[in-house]
Amino acid sequence: MDAQLKRALLEGVIDALGFVAGGLAGGLAARMLGFDFLSAEGWGGNSLVGILLVGLGAGLGRAVARRFSTPRS
């Protein structure tokens, strides 16, 4: 594998790990705040807020992982 391909693969893995970790953190935060979307029935306000927190966590986790993975000059 050439260096560019290795860098792209590493970047993809880092993005995926940050996305999953952030989503899990967002899900735990939603559950602790009482917005457990997995146990709620239907699409009520609590479910939507919980799903929103998971999405925000996933996006923030990806952004943080990418920031820490970029080389600093």
Secondary structure, 3 states (H helix, E strand, C coil): CCHHHHHHHHHHHHHHHHHHHHHHHHHHHHHHCCCCCCCCCCCCHHHHHHHHHHHHHHHHHHHHHHHHHCCCC
